[in-house]
Amino acid sequence: MINHFFMMDTSINQRFGTRAGLLLSALGIAVGTGNIWRFPRIAAQSGGDEGAGALIFAWVIFLLLWSVPLIVAEYMIGRRFRFGVVGSFVKGMGKRFAWMGAFVAFVATAIGFFYAVIVGWSLYYFFQMLFFPLPADNVASIAVWDKFQSSYWPFVMHFLALAAGGLAIWKGVRSIEKVNKVLIPLLILIILAAVIRSLTLPGSSAGIAYLFRIEWAQLGTPEIWLQALTQNAWDTGAGWGLFLSYATYMHARHGTVKNAFITGFGNNIISILMAIMIFGTVFSVLQSGLGYADAEVLEVMKTSGPASTGLTFIWMPQLFERMSAGGVLSVFFFLGLACAGFSSLMSMLELSTRTLIDRGVNRNKAVFIIIAVVYLLGVPSAMSLDILSNQDFVWGLGLMVSGVFIAFFGIKYGLNRLKGETEFASGDWKPGLWWNIQIQFFVPVAGLLLLVWWMWLSVSTFDPEGWYNPFRAFSLMTVLAQWAIAFGVFAVFNKRISRLYR
C-alpha cells in the first residue's frame, strides 16, 4: 500500500536541478530570522562590560565542532536513505528508534509553530514601513507595536506566511529551488546595502568595536557556551533534520562536505553582517545622536521586550527615522527579515510534509494538513508574547537534544559505513577522522554536558525559587515537562510509527 502511494506521488523522485539551487536552498535553511531577529539580541544579552566578543568566539568554535559536522551527517543520511527524518531513523537505526526520529522532526515543527508568527510580524512591518511614516520616538514606536499586537493582524499575517509557504513547497523541490533562487540573492543584496549604510553612520564604529571586543573572563562561564551552542544551532539549522530532508533530493554530483562548509560559514557571515549593521546603527543613533552612555545603549539592546521583539520591531523603526534615507532602509530591512524567515519556514514545512509523504500521504493533502496544524498550534504564540518566548526557550534548547540524536544515528549505523555508502562528488572533500571524532565524541558529550550544566545552574543559580514550576516561562520544569510529553507520546506510539515504514 505504501509503495502504491509512493508511485502516485512523483515529488519524492525530484532532484535539485543545479548545485547553485541546492546551495541557495541550503542557505535558505540556515539564513533566517535567527540571524537578524535573534543573533544581535543574544550577542547584546551575553556581552560583558567590555564587549560581546566572547560569545562570538565560542559561537565560531561551535560552528566548526558542532554545526558543520552535523550538516555533513544530515546530508549523508538524507542521500543514503532518501526518506525524511522519521523514515531515515527507522531505516537506518531500526524500528525501536522511531520515537527518536519523531522527536527530531517534532522539534523543528514545534519551532515552526511560532516561527511562522514571527515571519508574519516581518511581513506586517514591511507594509507598515512602506505605507506609513516612521515613528518619531519610543512612545510612537511602542504604540505601533501595541496596536498591531492587540489587533487581529498577527493571526492574519500568521496565516498569510503559512499560505505562501504552502504554495512554495506545493510542487516539491522544484518549486522550493525556484523560490530560493530569487529570495536568497535578494536577501544578500539587502543585507549588504544595510551594512554599508550602517558603516557610514557617525559613531557606528563604537558599536562594532564592542561587538568584537573579547572579555576573556566570560569564557569561564557556562552561560556563554550554552548561548553560543543554542544560537549556532538556531543560526545554521544543524541538527534540526532540515538538511536531511533537502538531502533526499540531492544528486551525488552536487557534493556533500564542501556544501556543508559553504552553508555553515555563509550563514555565520550573514549573522555577523547583521550584527554589525544593528550594533553600528544602535550605537550611532543612541550614543552619537542622543547622548546615551555605553551602559544605556546596551540596556536598550538587552531589555527591549520579550522574544527579541523590542530591538527589532520597536527600536529599529525609530532609529531608521533618525538617519537620512532611513525610510527606504527600513523598508528593505523588514523585507530582508521577511525573506530570511520565509526561506527557513519553507524548509520546516517541507520537513513535516515529507514525513507525511513517507507515510503514503499525497503531497497536496500533506501540505494542506501541515499548514492547518502549524497554523492552529501557532495561534497561542500569535496571541501571547509570553507563550512565544516560552516556546522559543523550550524548543531552542531542544535543538541540542536533536543534534545529539543525529550524532547517535551516525554512531549506531556506523560512521565509516555511512561514509562508505556515500558517493562523493569529484572535487568534494571527504570527511576524515576529524569528522568521526566530532560526531562520535564531541557532539554527544558537549550536548549532554551543557544540558546537565544548564539544569544544575537553573536549580542553583538562575531560578532557585521557581525552577520546579512548569508554568514559569523560563523554568527548568517547563522545559522538562514539555519534552516529557513529546517523548511520552512518541514512545507510546513507537510501534505504530515504525510500522508505517516497511
LORO-668272 format. One line per field, with one value per residue (C-alpha): x, y, z negated; chain; residue in one letter. Coordinates in Angstrom, 2 decimals. Each point is the difference from the previous one (the first is absolute). Layout:
// residues N
px <- c(X, ...)
py <- c(Y, ...)
pz <- c(Z, ...)
cadena <- c(A, ...)
residuo <- c(a, ...)
// end
This chain:
// residues 502
px <- c(0.00, 2.82, 1.82, -3.21, -0.20, 3.68, -0.60, -2.85, 2.03, 2.81, 1.27, 2.15, 2.01, 0.85, 3.57, 1.54, 0.71, 3.32, 2.59, -0.67, -3.67, 0.94, 2.42, -2.48, -2.70, 2.42, 0.83, -3.74, -0.12, 2.93, -0.68, -3.20, -1.40, 2.45, 2.75, -1.83, -2.59, 1.82, 3.80, 0.53, -2.23, 1.82, 3.36, -1.15, -1.47, 3.18, 2.38, 2.06, 1.08, 2.75, -1.51, -2.01, 2.92, 0.08, -3.33, 1.23, 3.19, -1.95, -2.58, 2.69, 1.45, -3.41, -0.40, 3.10, -0.53, -3.80, -1.84, 2.14, 0.49, -3.75, -0.84, 2.39, -1.73, -3.46, 1.02, 1.40, -3.00, -2.54, 1.81, 0.55, -3.60, -2.07, -2.54, -0.97, 1.16, -2.25, 0.35, 3.79, 0.19, -2.17, 1.94, 3.44, -0.34, -2.88, -3.65, 0.80, 1.31, -3.00, -0.71, 3.40, -0.55, -3.48, 1.46, 2.53, -2.76, -2.31, 2.56, 0.38, -3.77, -0.62, 2.39, -1.99, -3.16, 1.33, 2.51, -2.86, -1.38, 3.30, 0.08, -3.49, 1.27, 2.72, -2.49, -2.23, 2.89, 1.15, -3.38, -0.06, 3.37, -1.06, -3.30, 0.24, 2.46, 2.70, -0.65, 1.75, 0.70, -0.28, -3.58, -1.16, 1.90, -1.44, -3.47, 0.42, 1.13, -2.75, -2.68, 1.22, 0.18, -3.46, -1.64, -0.89, 2.97, 2.41, -2.44, -0.51, 3.72, 0.69, -2.42, 1.42, 3.54, -1.10, -2.15, 2.94, 2.24, -2.47, -0.07, 3.81, 0.30, -3.15, 1.87, 2.88, 3.68, -0.31, -2.16, 2.13, 3.11, -1.63, -1.18, 3.40, 1.77, -1.90, -0.22, 3.60, 1.79, -2.54, 0.62, 3.79, -0.29, -2.25, 2.37, 3.05, -1.79, -1.07, 3.51, 1.64, -2.47, 0.63, 3.77, -0.41, -1.85, 1.92, 1.03, -0.93, 3.58, -0.57, -2.78, 2.01, 3.03, -2.15, -1.44, 3.43, 1.87, 0.60, -0.35, 2.02, -1.30, -3.45, 1.27, 0.19, -3.78, -2.38, -2.60, 2.23, 0.56, -3.66, -1.15, 2.66, -1.05, -3.75, 0.46, 2.24, -2.54, -2.66, 2.18, 1.06, -2.92, 2.45, -1.61, -3.56, -0.37, -0.58, 3.16, -0.85, -3.38, 1.53, 2.76, -2.60, -0.20, 3.77, 1.94, 3.29, 1.79, -1.06, 2.48, -0.35, 2.85, 0.85, -3.68, -0.18, 2.95, -1.34, -3.42, 1.37, 2.49, -2.41, -2.58, 2.40, 1.23, -3.61, -0.49, 3.16, -1.01, -3.42, 1.55, 2.36, -2.95, -2.14, 2.79, 1.38, -3.42, -1.09, 3.25, 0.07, -3.52, -0.26, 3.54, 1.12, -3.46, -1.75, 2.94, -0.61, 2.90, 1.30, -1.86, -3.27, 0.34, 0.65, -2.95, -2.27, 1.34, -0.27, -3.38, -2.20, -2.94, -0.50, 0.92, 2.49, -2.90, 1.15, 3.26, -1.28, -3.59, 0.01, 3.45, 1.10, -2.88, 0.65, 3.74, -0.59, -2.11, 3.04, 2.30, -0.01, -1.64, -1.23, -3.47, 1.35, 2.39, -2.82, -2.04, 2.92, 0.92, -3.41, -0.25, 3.33, -1.25, -3.14, 2.03, 2.38, -2.81, -1.99, 2.90, 0.50, -3.73, -0.20, 2.55, -1.91, -3.23, 1.75, 1.45, -3.47, -1.58, 2.61, -0.68, -3.64, 0.97, 2.25, -3.07, -1.80, -1.92, -0.21, 2.04, -2.98, -1.89, 3.14, 0.67, -3.58, 0.15, 3.33, -1.09, -3.20, 1.80, 2.83, -2.49, -2.21, 2.91, 1.61, -3.08, 1.02, 3.32, -1.89, -2.18, 2.74, 3.61, 0.56, -1.06, 2.18, 2.98, -0.59, -0.14, 3.17, 1.71, -1.27, 0.57, 3.17, 1.51, -1.62, 2.29, 2.91, -1.88, -0.77, 3.67, 1.00, -2.59, 1.38, 3.49, -1.33, -1.52, 3.46, 1.60, -2.67, 0.02, 3.78, 1.84, 2.43, -2.88, -1.93, 3.04, 0.60, -3.57, 0.13, 1.00, 2.17, 0.09, 3.20, 1.93, -1.99, 1.80, -0.42, -0.74, 3.06, 0.84, -0.82, -3.66, -0.17, 1.45, -2.37, -3.15, 0.95, 1.41, -0.31, -3.66, -1.56, 2.36, -0.29, -3.77, -0.58, 2.51, -1.46, -3.53, 0.95, 1.98, -2.99, -2.34, 2.30, 0.31, -3.78, -0.47, 2.95, 0.39, -2.43, -3.32, 0.46, -3.42, -2.06, 1.90, -2.56, -3.00, -1.00, -2.09, 2.93, 1.08, 3.72, 0.15, 1.75, -3.29, -1.81, 2.69, 0.01, -3.81, -0.44, 2.82, -1.48, -3.38, 1.61, 2.23, -2.90, -2.33, 2.66, 1.09, -3.58, -0.64, 3.48, -1.20, -2.81, 2.38, 2.56, -2.57, -0.65, 3.52, 0.30)
py <- c(0.00, 2.38, -0.72, 0.68, 3.47, 0.65, -0.78, 2.49, 2.82, 0.77, 2.91, -2.40, -0.83, 3.62, 1.27, 3.46, 1.16, 1.70, 0.20, 3.74, -0.75, -2.49, 2.42, 2.88, -2.25, -1.20, 3.63, 0.56, -2.54, 1.57, 3.69, 0.95, 2.32, -1.59, 1.93, 3.34, -0.22, -2.20, 0.18, 3.75, -0.20, -3.08, 1.71, 3.04, -2.06, -2.09, 2.95, 1.09, 3.47, 0.04, -1.83, -2.83, -1.72, -2.93, -1.22, 0.32, -1.89, -2.92, 0.20, -0.47, -2.95, -1.67, 0.70, -2.13, -2.67, -0.32, 1.51, -0.91, -3.66, -0.36, 1.56, -2.48, -2.84, 1.18, 0.26, -3.54, -1.48, 1.68, -1.09, -3.53, -0.77, 2.41, 0.27, 2.86, 0.17, -2.65, -2.43, 0.37, -0.82, -3.09, -1.21, 0.82, -0.81, -2.42, 0.17, 0.37, 3.51, 1.45, 2.12, 1.62, 1.08, 1.19, 2.23, 1.56, 0.67, 1.38, 2.47, 1.61, -0.02, 1.47, 2.83, 0.49, 0.62, 3.30, 0.67, 0.54, 2.61, 1.91, -0.17, 1.51, 2.84, 0.70, 0.12, 2.38, 2.34, -0.06, 1.42, 2.32, 1.50, 0.16, 1.85, 1.88, 2.51, -1.22, 0.50, 3.10, -1.26, -2.95, 0.80, 0.07, -3.18, -1.90, 1.24, -1.51, -3.30, -0.12, 0.85, -2.79, -2.56, 0.86, -0.33, -2.97, 0.67, -2.46, -2.82, 1.21, 0.38, -3.37, -1.54, 1.88, -1.10, -3.64, 0.23, 1.41, -2.71, -2.66, 1.33, 0.07, -3.70, -1.14, -1.37, -1.44, 0.80, 1.55, 2.82, 0.29, 0.43, 2.64, 2.05, -0.11, 1.06, 3.27, 0.42, -0.64, 2.28, 2.72, -0.49, 0.20, 3.23, 1.54, -1.01, 1.40, 3.30, 0.24, -0.75, 2.54, 2.65, -0.75, 0.26, 3.57, 1.15, 2.19, -1.91, -3.43, -1.16, 0.03, -2.57, -2.16, 0.13, -1.10, -2.87, -1.53, 0.90, -3.15, -0.01, -3.15, -0.64, -0.68, -3.16, -1.54, 0.29, -2.72, 2.50, 1.17, -3.53, -0.94, 3.12, -0.51, -3.59, 0.63, 3.09, -1.84, -2.80, 2.67, 1.84, -2.89, -2.38, -2.79, -2.92, 1.02, -2.64, 2.76, -0.74, -3.70, 0.73, 2.03, -2.58, -2.54, 2.07, 0.34, -1.37, -1.69, 2.45, 2.95, -0.86, -0.31, 1.23, 3.17, 0.91, -0.44, 2.35, 2.56, -0.09, 0.29, 2.76, 1.85, -0.02, 1.31, 2.74, 1.14, 0.02, 2.05, 2.48, 0.48, 0.46, 2.61, 1.78, -0.01, 0.74, 2.75, 1.57, -0.19, 1.42, 2.75, 1.26, -0.50, 0.94, 2.53, 1.35, -0.07, -0.05, -3.40, -1.51, -3.45, -1.64, 1.68, -1.13, -3.57, 0.11, 0.90, -2.90, -2.52, 0.81, 1.26, -2.33, -3.77, -2.35, 2.47, 2.15, 3.29, 0.47, -1.06, 1.20, 2.95, 1.56, -0.58, 1.96, 3.10, -0.30, -0.04, 3.15, 1.84, -0.66, 1.26, -2.43, -1.90, -0.44, -1.92, -2.00, -0.98, -1.39, -2.09, -1.09, -1.50, -1.40, -1.74, -1.27, -1.37, -1.67, -1.56, -1.32, -1.28, -1.98, -1.81, -0.48, -1.80, -2.57, -0.61, -0.54, -2.30, -2.10, -0.55, -0.54, -2.57, -1.89, -0.43, -0.82, -2.79, -1.40, -0.14, 3.29, 1.83, 3.25, 2.28, -1.48, -0.03, 3.69, 0.89, -2.03, 1.50, 3.58, -0.51, -1.61, 2.56, 2.85, -1.32, -0.85, 3.35, 1.96, 0.04, 1.65, 2.51, 0.78, 0.37, 1.12, -1.87, -3.27, 0.72, 0.73, -3.23, -2.05, 1.65, -0.91, -3.58, -1.13, 2.05, -2.14, -3.01, 0.53, -1.26, -3.25, -0.24, 0.51, -2.76, -2.32, 0.68, -0.83, -3.15, -1.04, 0.15, -1.89, -2.73, -0.46, 0.21, 3.14, -1.81, -1.99, 3.19, 1.56, -3.16, 0.00, 3.68, 0.86, 3.12, 2.37, 0.60, 2.78, -0.27, -0.46, -3.29, 0.02, -1.44, -0.98, 3.55, -0.56, -3.37, 1.51, 2.95, -2.07, -2.90, 1.97, 3.78, 0.44, -2.47, 0.91, 3.77, -0.16, -2.11, 1.86, 3.40, -1.23, -1.44, 3.16, 2.17, -2.13, 0.29, 3.75, 0.33, -1.59, 1.62, 3.43, 1.09, -0.78, -1.72, 1.15, -1.07, -2.58, -2.69, 2.01, -1.19, 3.13, 2.42, 1.03, -0.72, -2.62, -3.34, -1.80, 1.64, -1.40, -3.47, -0.20, 0.88, -2.29, -2.80, 0.34, -0.23, -2.93, -1.78, 0.25, -1.20, -2.84, -1.23, 0.07, -1.18, -3.32, 1.67, 2.61, -2.61, -2.20, 2.77, -0.42, -3.46)
pz <- c(0.00, -0.90, 3.26, 1.87, -1.51, 0.75, 3.67, 0.05, -1.54, 2.43, -2.11, -2.06, 3.13, 0.78, -0.30, -0.28, 3.54, -0.70, -2.74, -0.23, -0.63, -2.71, -1.68, 0.10, -1.47, -2.70, -0.79, -0.14, -2.84, -1.81, 0.57, -1.78, -2.61, -2.44, 1.77, 0.00, -2.78, -2.51, 0.36, -0.68, -3.07, -1.33, 0.62, -1.97, -2.84, -0.27, 0.23, -2.97, -1.05, 2.61, 2.95, 1.53, 1.72, -2.44, 1.35, 3.59, -0.88, -1.50, 2.80, 2.69, -1.91, -0.01, 3.71, 0.67, -2.66, -0.07, 2.95, 3.01, -1.06, -0.60, 3.37, 1.66, -1.87, 1.02, 3.65, -0.01, -1.82, 2.28, 3.16, -1.25, -0.98, 2.13, -2.83, -2.26, -3.62, -1.56, 2.90, -0.01, -3.72, 0.48, 3.04, -1.37, -3.71, -0.18, -0.97, -3.70, 0.70, 1.81, -3.08, 0.31, 3.60, -0.94, -2.71, 2.40, 2.52, -2.68, -1.38, 3.43, 0.47, -3.46, 0.82, 3.19, -2.05, -1.36, 2.78, 2.45, -2.41, 0.11, 3.80, -0.11, -2.20, 2.53, 2.87, -1.94, -0.81, 3.61, 1.04, -3.04, 1.01, 3.65, -0.42, -3.31, -1.47, -2.33, -3.74, -1.30, -3.53, -2.34, -1.01, 3.62, 0.83, -2.96, 0.99, 3.49, -1.52, -2.64, 2.53, 2.24, -2.81, -1.33, 3.42, 2.19, 2.28, -1.68, 0.79, 3.58, 0.68, -1.65, 2.48, 2.99, -0.86, -0.16, 3.11, 1.96, -1.45, 1.05, 3.56, 0.09, -0.85, 1.83, 3.02, -2.01, 0.25, 3.45, -1.31, -3.17, 2.14, 2.20, -2.98, -1.70, 3.19, -0.32, -3.79, -1.04, 2.54, -0.82, -3.72, 0.43, 1.99, -2.66, -2.79, 1.80, 0.64, -3.65, -1.28, 2.33, -1.15, -3.68, 0.47, 1.25, -3.13, -2.45, -3.10, 1.39, -0.54, -3.79, 0.32, 2.38, -2.30, -2.95, 2.06, 0.66, -3.20, -2.07, -3.77, -0.59, -3.51, 1.48, 1.66, -3.48, -0.44, 1.23, 1.19, 2.85, 1.31, -0.37, 1.83, 2.69, 0.65, 0.06, 2.17, 2.45, 0.24, 0.56, 2.52, 2.19, -0.36, -0.89, -1.79, 0.91, 2.74, 2.58, 1.97, -0.17, 1.59, 2.84, 0.46, 1.11, 3.19, 0.58, 2.96, -0.91, 2.30, -2.17, -2.75, -3.75, -2.18, 1.92, 0.09, -3.78, -0.55, 2.49, -1.67, -3.55, 0.69, 2.29, -2.76, -2.64, 2.32, 0.45, -3.79, -0.53, 2.71, -1.59, -3.44, 1.46, 1.56, -3.16, -2.53, 2.24, 0.52, -3.64, -1.37, 2.63, -0.59, -3.76, -0.95, 2.60, 0.74, -3.37, -2.40, -1.59, -1.94, 0.92, -2.87, 1.01, 3.61, -1.10, -2.38, 2.93, 2.05, -2.84, -1.48, 2.84, -0.32, -0.09, 2.82, 1.48, 1.13, -1.45, 1.84, 3.41, 0.05, -2.43, 0.10, 3.60, 1.61, -2.12, 0.58, 3.74, -0.41, -1.39, 2.95, 3.57, 2.43, -3.05, 1.45, 2.99, -2.18, -2.39, 2.90, 1.20, -3.52, -0.69, 3.53, -0.65, -3.36, 1.68, 2.79, -2.51, -2.14, 2.95, 1.48, -3.32, -0.54, 3.35, -1.17, -3.26, 1.93, 2.47, -2.85, -1.48, 3.41, 1.02, -3.24, 1.06, 3.58, -1.27, -1.74, 3.34, -0.06, 3.33, 0.02, 0.61, -2.93, -2.17, 0.63, -0.89, -3.25, -1.08, 0.72, -2.00, -2.97, -0.10, 0.18, -2.81, -2.30, 0.76, -1.07, -3.71, 0.96, 2.15, -3.01, -2.62, 0.08, -3.24, 1.63, 3.02, -2.26, -1.87, 3.20, 1.30, -3.27, -0.26, 3.57, 0.47, -2.75, 1.65, 2.98, -2.10, -0.57, 3.71, 0.84, -2.42, 1.60, 3.51, -1.30, -1.67, 3.34, 1.58, -2.88, -0.03, 3.77, 0.19, 1.04, 2.29, 1.47, 0.68, 1.68, 2.02, 1.33, 0.99, 3.55, -0.25, 2.95, 1.92, -1.72, -3.22, -3.31, -1.80, -3.73, -1.68, -3.55, -1.15, 0.88, -1.77, -3.17, 0.03, 0.61, -2.28, -2.90, 0.12, 1.02, -2.48, -2.86, 0.51, 0.42, -3.11, -2.17, 0.87, -0.66, -3.39, -0.74, 0.85, -2.12, -3.02, 0.41, 0.41, -3.41, -1.78, 1.63, 2.72, -1.68, -3.38, -1.20, 3.00, 2.08, -0.93, 1.28, 3.51, 0.54, -0.28, 3.50, -0.42, -2.75, 0.16, -0.56, 2.92, 2.29, -1.55, -0.10, 3.68, 1.07, -2.11, 1.69, 3.44, -0.98, -1.69, 2.99, 2.45, -2.29, -0.43, 3.74, 1.03, 1.44, 1.92, 1.41, 1.03, 1.74, 2.49, 1.41, 1.58)
cadena <- c(A, A, A, A, A, A, A, A, A, A, A, A, A, A, A, A, A, A, A, A, A, A, A, A, A, A, A, A, A, A, A, A, A, A, A, A, A, A, A, A, A, A, A, A, A, A, A, A, A, A, A, A, A, A, A, A, A, A, A, A, A, A, A, A, A, A, A, A, A, A, A, A, A, A, A, A, A, A, A, A, A, A, A, A, A, A, A, A, A, A, A, A, A, A, A, A, A, A, A, A, A, A, A, A, A, A, A, A, A, A, A, A, A, A, A, A, A, A, A, A, A, A, A, A, A, A, A, A, A, A, A, A, A, A, A, A, A, A, A, A, A, A, A, A, A, A, A, A, A, A, A, A, A, A, A, A, A, A, A, A, A, A, A, A, A, A, A, A, A, A, A, A, A, A, A, A, A, A, A, A, A, A, A, A, A, A, A, A, A, A, A, A, A, A, A, A, A, A, A, A, A, A, A, A, A, A, A, A, A, A, A, A, A, A, A, A, A, A, A, A, A, A, A, A, A, A, A, A, A, A, A, A, A, A, A, A, A, A, A, A, A, A, A, A, A, A, A, A, A, A, A, A, A, A, A, A, A, A, A, A, A, A, A, A, A, A, A, A, A, A, A, A, A, A, A, A, A, A, A, A, A, A, A, A, A, A, A, A, A, A, A, A, A, A, A, A, A, A, A, A, A, A, A, A, A, A, A, A, A, A, A, A, A, A, A, A, A, A, A, A, A, A, A, A, A, A, A, A, A, A, A, A, A, A, A, A, A, A, A, A, A, A, A, A, A, A, A, A, A, A, A, A, A, A, A, A, A, A, A, A, A, A, A, A, A, A, A, A, A, A, A, A, A, A, A, A, A, A, A, A, A, A, A, A, A, A, A, A, A, A, A, A, A, A, A, A, A, A, A, A, A, A, A, A, A, A, A, A, A, A, A, A, A, A, A, A, A, A, A, A, A, A, A, A, A, A, A, A, A, A, A, A, A, A, A, A, A, A, A, A, A, A, A, A, A, A, A, A, A, A, A, A, A, A, A, A, A, A, A, A, A, A, A, A, A, A, A, A, A, A, A, A, A, A, A, A, A, A, A, A, A, A, A, A, A, A, A, A, A, A, A, A, A, A, A, A, A, A, A, A, A, A)
residuo <- c(m, i, n, h, f, f, m, m, d, t, s, i, n, q, r, f, g, t, r, a, g, l, l, l, s, a, l, g, i, a, v, g, t, g, n, i, w, r, f, p, r, i, a, a, q, s, g, g, d, e, g, a, g, a, l, i, f, a, w, v, i, f, l, l, l, w, s, v, p, l, i, v, a, e, y, m, i, g, r, r, f, r, f, g, v, v, g, s, f, v, k, g, m, g, k, r, f, a, w, m, g, a, f, v, a, f, v, a, t, a, i, g, f, f, y, a, v, i, v, g, w, s, l, y, y, f, f, q, m, l, f, f, p, l, p, a, d, n, v, a, s, i, a, v, w, d, k, f, q, s, s, y, w, p, f, v, m, h, f, l, a, l, a, a, g, g, l, a, i, w, k, g, v, r, s, i, e, k, v, n, k, v, l, i, p, l, l, i, l, i, i, l, a, a, v, i, r, s, l, t, l, p, g, s, s, a, g, i, a, y, l, f, r, i, e, w, a, q, l, g, t, p, e, i, w, l, q, a, l, t, q, n, a, w, d, t, g, a, g, w, g, l, f, l, s, y, a, t, y, m, h, a, r, h, g, t, v, k, n, a, f, i, t, g, f, g, n, n, i, i, s, i, l, m, a, i, m, i, f, g, t, v, f, s, v, l, q, s, g, l, g, y, a, d, a, e, v, l, e, v, m, k, t, s, g, p, a, s, t, g, l, t, f, i, w, m, p, q, l, f, e, r, m, s, a, g, g, v, l, s, v, f, f, f, l, g, l, a, c, a, g, f, s, s, l, m, s, m, l, e, l, s, t, r, t, l, i, d, r, g, v, n, r, n, k, a, v, f, i, i, i, a, v, v, y, l, l, g, v, p, s, a, m, s, l, d, i, l, s, n, q, d, f, v, w, g, l, g, l, m, v, s, g, v, f, i, a, f, f, g, i, k, y, g, l, n, r, l, k, g, e, t, e, f, a, s, g, d, w, k, p, g, l, w, w, n, i, q, i, q, f, f, v, p, v, a, g, l, l, l, l, v, w, w, m, w, l, s, v, s, t, f, d, p, e, g, w, y, n, p, f, r, a, f, s, l, m, t, v, l, a, q, w, a, i, a, f, g, v, f, a, v, f, n, k, r, i, s, r, l, y, r)
// end
